[in-house]
Amino acid sequence: MTSLAVEAPDYMSEDLRIFAGGVAKFLEREAVPNAERYIQQHQVDRELWNKAGEAGLLCASMPEEYGGAGGTFAHEAVIIDELGKRGIDGWGIVLHNAIVAPYIRHYGSEEQKQRWLPRLASGELVGAIAMTEPGTGSDLQSVKTSAKRDGNHYVINGSKTFITNGGTANFIIVVSKTDPSKGSKGISLVCVETDEVEGFRRGRLLDKIGQKANDTAELFFDEVRVPTANLIGIDEGMGFVQLMQQLPQERLIIAMQALAVIERALAVTGDYVKQRKAFGKAIIEFQNTQFKLAECKTEATVAKVFCHYCMEQHLAGKLDATMASMAKLYLTEAQCRIVDECLQLHGGYGYMNEYPIARMYADSRVQKIYGGTNEIMKVLIARSL
Ligand SMILES: Cc1cc2nc3c(=O)[nH]c(=O)nc-3n(C[C@H](O)[C@H](O)[C@H](O)COP(=O)(O)OP(=O)(O)OC[C@H]3O[C@@H](n4cnc5c(N)ncnc54)[C@H](O)[C@@H]3O)c2cc1C
């Protein structure tokens, strides 16, 4: 190894390499030239979703019979990697594909799969999942949003905040209480097609320090009526169990996103320290630079090997909640440390938004917060002690 490229055992098959080539081409054509504009307007263009649908990027791991591309989670991993390599971090396609759609696939009725998955795959529907509320984030079982049964409808009341894709999503899985007296056993996942209902309102797009290309938003539900057929699963009260079963995949996704940023940070920093000069020599020639990058490369290699191990475990259906929490904790902490070191090696230019490392720094911080904070990851890991 003679560069800052991080090597680890590879899970890529020939089929995945071809898919990666297609994803790369799509992103280079449709997203990269517009990336700066997405950041300025705090969202991607709505038509990007439809174009991604046409190109087979949406619902890449959903079965073909429901309009998906028939891939596995490894196809989603490819998308994460290709987005990360290009710094297209704000687009919520991974949440749409690998967090929202799986709830329908795993717990939805046949009728729900046919009704929603093909439209998620085409981009007609853009997905979001609304768990967090102004009053509760980590303590998910304390959500207040209610879905009260009224004949063959639920009437939803409450508000959600920090919702990724919130400014655009027209298919929202709302974590709500169908029985407020039962704590976590009273939680259900109820889907709202926002174009079909009254009483739904979006708040402002939130002004974040990073991830600026995503339209993270507040959502308000005021007497929103949806058919009881929009409950995910057969019985009420299964929402918390469904969330706990799917959150390991979400945490692995965050770990993989961290890895992509780590690799990009090292690549851009490697280039920078070779061309920038001080005291008559390139920055790379200072021993401090070499030691810092040696530490970063070591940590990145450990992170990558561990991440790929978790990925293989997940593909084999063996990744448990503890290991997924460890992956999210370790990779995101490593991401923030490495990006910070890399920014330091850029000097003042590292603080300027026109340098990719500055954006990576601001974008990285939230990785320790969402998907369950890293403190909550430790709570979960500690349960296994
Ligand atoms: C950019 C962004 C995108 C997001 N996207 C989504 C989304 O799409 N959907 C969604 O539902 N949510 C989303 N979130 C919300 C995110 O998941 C929550 O912010 C997160 O779970 C933390 O909840 P909170 O903000 O209410 O913090 P709190 O729960 O109030 O936590 C505050 C602090 O207390 C600590 N803490 C809490 N409980 C414990 C404990 N038991 N032990 C030790 N420490 C504890 C936390 O770790 C944290 O440091 C997003 C957030 C951001 C910033």
The ligand as an ORCA input file, in Angstrom:
! r2SCAN-3c Opt
* xyz 0 1
  C     -30.030     16.063     10.405
  C     -30.934     15.175     11.198
  C     -31.726     14.255     10.525
  C     -32.610     13.447     11.251
  N     -33.467     12.602     10.584
  C     -34.457     11.994     11.274
  C     -35.475     11.262     10.579
  O     -35.477     11.127      9.356
  N     -36.480     10.725     11.307
  C     -36.528     10.839     12.663
  O     -37.471     10.335     13.252
  N     -35.582     11.517     13.357
  C     -34.549     12.099     12.686
  N     -33.593     12.808     13.369
  C     -33.685     12.903     14.808
  C     -32.615     12.146     15.576
  O     -32.782     10.764     15.436
  C     -32.664     12.619     17.027
  O     -32.198     13.952     17.051
  C     -31.856     11.752     17.966
  O     -32.442     10.471     18.088
  C     -31.695     12.374     19.348
  O     -32.910     12.776     19.868
  P     -33.058     14.270     20.468
  O     -32.573     15.212     19.443
  O     -34.437     14.434     20.964
  O     -32.049     14.293     21.691
  P     -32.347     13.863     23.202
  O     -33.009     12.537     23.235
  O     -33.032     15.003     23.873
  O     -30.867     13.734     23.782
  C     -30.092     14.846     24.270
  C     -28.782     14.278     24.826
  O     -29.073     13.392     25.923
  C     -28.466     12.140     25.684
  N     -29.288     11.056     26.218
  C     -30.604     10.820     26.024
  N     -30.976      9.695     26.646
  C     -29.878      9.189     27.244
  C     -29.602      8.024     28.020
  N     -30.546      7.124     28.298
  N     -28.334      7.837     28.470
  C     -27.352      8.729     28.183
  N     -27.547      9.835     27.446
  C     -28.787     10.059     26.981
  C     -28.370     12.029     24.174
  O     -27.387     11.068     23.794
  C     -28.002     13.467     23.802
  O     -26.629     13.640     23.976
  C     -32.658     13.568     12.668
  C     -31.824     14.463     13.332
  C     -30.979     15.278     12.616
  C     -30.150     16.269     13.370
*
